[in-house]
Amino acid sequence: MAPRLGLGGGLTTGPNNNLFDLLLDEYPATAAFSLRKLRRNYSGFALKVREANSGSSWEADVGFQSDRTVGSNSLIYNATGAPSGATTLGEFADGGDVHIRTWYDQSSGGNDAQQPTLTHQPRVMLSGSMVTTGSQTAVQWDNLNNILISGLDDTAYLDAWFLADTSDSTYLYPANGSSGGDFGPVAEDGATSKYNPTGADYESGAGTGGCALYVNGSLAATDNRDETHGFLNGRKVVNHHEASSDGWDTFQVGRYYNQSSSSVYNFSGKFAEMIFYNSDQSANQSAITANLNDYYSVY
């Protein structure tokens, strides 16, 4: 038998295959966002971006490089404008920042993450250089940045994975943009108040203290927001298990409550990957976490 190359989490390929079996080939998701290719037969783009030097007029779709990642050599498509002769993301940036208009869903669900408001768009390039976490490309959020994901609001059950990197003192994700009472685990340095308020919908049942939180593959037993902050801060593989957005009008990542207002609970930091399942992934939990860790080398 020919040798097989391991990818972590049981993902393998024969040496003559054109592509490895990727994460979503083994564990199909409801919505999946990454700057690496997650599904072998995914033929869409990774991002729709805006070039900051042009204001609001120049946008382009971004493909994957030959190594199936997004980088400065990614080709651009469907450009509404670009610096003269630009064919790659690096050339499109023209030494400036590149903002994300759409982070395309790599699952088969079409649940894209979007942000049409210019001042709320996160960035994938800063001053012509790719945003990174470790050695991998990432997306930079600042206090006002936010994305809205279709298809995840009013969902009875959610298991979610995030590759997050932050040194922020106070934040939460995700949140319902239409209600101040609906949100995920709260990280707040020094705060001894409850992990999640009683009745918050992003949990397995009202009053239980929120969804089960796993960090770097281990259950994070937290009683308050300060302890949650201690688990989440840094570069982490984060898993929200047995969550729910039941009754939410919107599903957003980056901001707390109303999109037009600033808050200390808005997220500042980086995300490189977000993957969502609307079914119980207990049987696959270790394998999915291992796949993220193998690629990003977190722990």
C-alpha positions in Angstrom: 0.0 0.0 0.0 1.3 3.5 -0.8 2.1 5.7 2.1 -0.4 8.3 3.2 0.3 11.8 4.5 -1.4 12.8 7.8 -3.1 16.2 8.3 -4.1 15.8 11.9 -7.6 14.8 13.1 -7.5 11.7 10.9 -7.3 13.7 7.6 -5.1 11.9 5.1 -4.3 11.7 1.4 -2.5 9.5 -1.0 0.8 11.0 -2.4 -0.6 11.1 -6.0 -3.7 13.1 -5.1 -3.9 16.6 -6.4 -5.3 17.9 -3.2 -5.4 16.7 0.4 -8.7 15.8 2.0 -9.5 19.1 3.7 -11.4 19.8 6.9 -14.8 20.3 5.5 -14.5 17.2 3.3 -14.4 15.2 6.5 -16.7 17.4 8.7 -19.1 19.4 6.5 -20.1 22.6 8.3 -23.1 25.0 8.2 -20.8 28.0 7.6 -17.0 28.2 7.4 -14.7 31.1 6.9 -10.9 30.9 6.6 -7.9 32.2 4.7 -6.9 28.7 3.8 -9.0 26.4 1.6 -11.3 24.2 3.7 -13.1 22.1 1.1 -11.5 20.2 -1.8 -14.2 21.0 -4.3 -14.8 24.6 -3.2 -14.4 26.7 -6.4 -15.4 30.1 -5.1 -13.3 33.0 -3.9 -11.9 33.6 -0.4 -12.8 37.3 0.0 -14.2 40.4 -1.6 -12.0 43.3 -0.6 -11.8 47.0 -0.8 -8.6 49.0 -1.4 -8.4 51.8 1.1 -6.5 54.3 -0.9 -9.4 54.5 -3.4 -12.0 55.3 -0.8 -15.1 53.2 -1.6 -14.8 52.6 -5.3 -12.2 49.9 -5.8 -13.3 46.3 -4.9 -12.2 42.9 -6.1 -12.7 39.2 -5.3 -9.6 37.3 -4.0 -8.6 33.8 -4.9 -6.3 31.3 -3.2 -2.6 31.0 -3.9 -1.2 27.7 -5.3 -0.7 26.5 -1.7 -4.4 27.0 -1.1 -4.0 30.1 1.2 -4.7 33.8 0.9 -1.6 35.9 0.5 -0.1 38.8 -1.4 0.2 36.6 -4.5 -3.5 35.7 -4.5 -5.0 36.7 -7.9 -7.8 39.2 -7.9 -11.0 38.9 -10.0 -14.0 41.0 -10.9 -12.2 44.3 -10.0 -14.2 47.5 -10.1 -10.9 49.4 -10.1 -7.3 48.7 -9.3 -3.8 50.3 -9.6 -2.5 50.1 -13.1 -1.5 46.6 -14.0 -2.5 45.1 -10.7 -3.4 41.3 -10.9 -2.5 40.2 -7.3 -3.8 41.2 -3.9 -0.4 42.7 -3.0 -0.5 44.9 -6.2 -4.1 45.8 -5.5 -3.2 47.0 -2.0 -0.7 49.5 -3.5 1.0 50.0 -0.1 -2.3 50.7 1.7 -4.8 48.9 3.9 -7.1 46.3 2.4 -10.6 45.9 4.0 -13.0 43.0 3.8 -16.4 43.5 2.3 -17.3 39.8 2.1 -15.7 36.8 3.7 -17.1 34.0 1.6 -18.6 30.9 3.2 -16.7 27.8 2.1 -19.4 25.4 3.1 -22.2 24.5 0.7 -24.7 26.7 2.6 -23.9 30.1 1.0 -23.9 31.8 4.4 -21.5 34.6 3.6 -20.1 37.0 6.2 -20.5 40.6 5.0 -19.9 44.2 6.0 -21.0 46.9 3.6 -20.3 49.8 5.9 -16.8 51.1 5.2 -15.9 52.2 8.7 -16.9 48.8 10.1 -14.9 46.6 7.7 -12.0 44.5 9.2 -8.7 44.4 7.4 -6.6 41.7 5.8 -3.7 43.9 4.9 -2.1 46.8 6.8 0.1 49.3 4.9 0.6 46.8 2.1 1.5 43.8 4.3 -0.6 40.8 5.2 -2.1 40.6 8.7 -0.8 37.5 10.4 -1.2 35.3 13.5 1.9 33.3 14.0 3.1 32.6 10.4 -0.5 32.4 9.0 -2.6 35.0 7.4 -5.4 36.5 9.6 -8.0 39.3 9.7 -7.6 42.3 11.9 -10.6 43.6 14.0 -10.5 47.0 15.7 -13.2 48.3 18.1 -15.7 49.3 15.5 -15.2 46.4 13.0 -17.9 43.8 12.6 -19.2 41.2 10.2 -22.7 39.8 9.9 -23.2 36.2 9.0 -26.3 35.1 7.2 -28.0 31.8 8.1 -26.8 31.6 11.8 -29.4 33.8 13.4 -32.4 32.0 15.1 -30.5 28.7 15.2 -31.5 26.3 17.9 -28.1 24.6 18.2 -24.6 25.7 17.4 -21.1 24.3 17.8 -18.5 26.8 16.7 -14.7 27.0 16.3 -12.6 30.1 16.2 -8.9 30.7 15.7 -8.6 33.9 17.7 -5.6 36.0 18.7 -6.2 39.0 21.1 -4.7 40.9 24.0 -7.9 42.9 24.5 -9.1 43.6 28.0 -12.8 43.3 27.5 -14.8 41.7 24.6 -17.3 39.1 23.6 -18.3 37.1 20.5 -20.7 36.5 18.8 -23.7 38.8 19.5 -27.2 39.7 18.3 -27.0 43.1 16.8 -30.7 43.7 17.6 -30.5 43.0 21.4 -28.2 43.9 24.2 -29.0 40.7 26.0 -27.9 38.1 23.5 -24.2 37.3 23.3 -21.5 34.7 23.7 -18.9 34.2 26.5 -17.7 37.5 28.0 -14.0 38.1 28.7 -13.4 41.0 31.0 -10.1 41.4 32.8 -10.7 41.8 36.6 -14.5 41.4 36.5 -16.0 38.9 38.9 -19.5 39.1 37.4 -21.1 36.1 35.9 -19.7 34.4 32.8 -22.9 35.1 30.9 -26.0 36.8 32.3 -29.0 34.5 33.2 -31.2 34.3 30.2 -28.6 35.0 27.5 -29.6 33.0 24.5 -26.1 31.8 23.4 -26.2 28.9 25.8 -27.5 25.5 26.3 -30.3 26.7 28.6 -31.4 29.9 30.4 -29.4 30.4 33.6 -26.8 27.6 33.0 -24.0 30.2 32.6 -23.5 30.0 28.9 -22.3 27.5 26.3 -19.6 25.0 27.2 -16.3 26.7 26.4 -13.2 24.7 25.3 -9.9 26.4 24.8 -6.9 24.6 23.1 -8.8 21.4 23.3 -9.7 21.5 27.1 -12.8 22.5 28.9 -12.4 25.9 30.4 -14.1 25.7 33.8 -14.9 29.4 34.4 -17.1 31.0 37.1 -16.8 34.6 36.0 -15.6 37.0 33.3 -12.1 37.4 34.6 -11.5 33.7 34.5 -12.9 33.6 30.9 -10.5 36.4 30.0 -7.6 34.4 31.4 -8.5 31.4 29.2 -9.3 33.3 26.0 -6.6 35.9 25.8 -3.6 35.1 23.6 -3.5 33.0 20.4 -6.1 30.2 21.0 -8.3 27.6 19.4 -11.7 28.3 20.8 -14.7 26.0 20.7 -18.2 27.0 21.8 -20.1 23.8 22.4 -23.9 23.4 22.8 -24.7 27.1 22.0 -27.8 28.6 20.6 -28.9 31.7 18.8 -32.6 30.9 19.1 -34.6 34.1 18.7 -31.7 36.3 17.4 -32.5 38.7 14.6 -28.9 39.0 13.5 -25.7 37.1 14.1 -22.5 39.2 14.2 -18.9 38.8 15.2 -16.9 41.8 16.4 -19.4 44.1 18.0 -21.7 44.1 20.9 -25.4 45.0 20.2 -26.1 47.9 17.9 -23.7 48.2 15.0 -23.6 52.0 15.0 -22.3 52.4 18.6 -18.9 51.8 20.2 -18.6 49.6 23.3 -15.8 48.2 25.5 -17.3 44.7 24.7 -16.4 45.1 21.0 -13.6 42.8 19.9 -10.1 44.0 19.1 -7.7 41.4 17.8 -7.5 38.8 15.0 -9.5 35.9 13.7 -8.1 33.5 11.1 -10.9 31.0 11.0 -14.5 30.6 12.1 -16.4 27.4 11.6 -20.0 26.8 12.6 -22.2 23.6 12.9 -25.9 23.5 13.6 -25.6 19.9 15.0 -23.8 18.3 17.9 -20.2 17.7 17.0 -19.2 15.9 20.2 -17.9 12.9 18.2 -15.8 15.1 16.0 -14.8 17.7 18.6 -11.2 16.5 19.1 -10.5 15.9 15.4 -11.7 19.4 14.4 -9.7 21.1 17.2 -6.6 19.0 16.2 -6.9 20.1 12.6 -6.9 23.8 13.5 -4.0 23.3 15.9 -2.0 21.3 13.4 -2.3 24.1 10.8 -1.9 27.1 13.1 0.6 25.5 15.6 -1.1 27.1 18.6 -0.3 24.7 21.5 
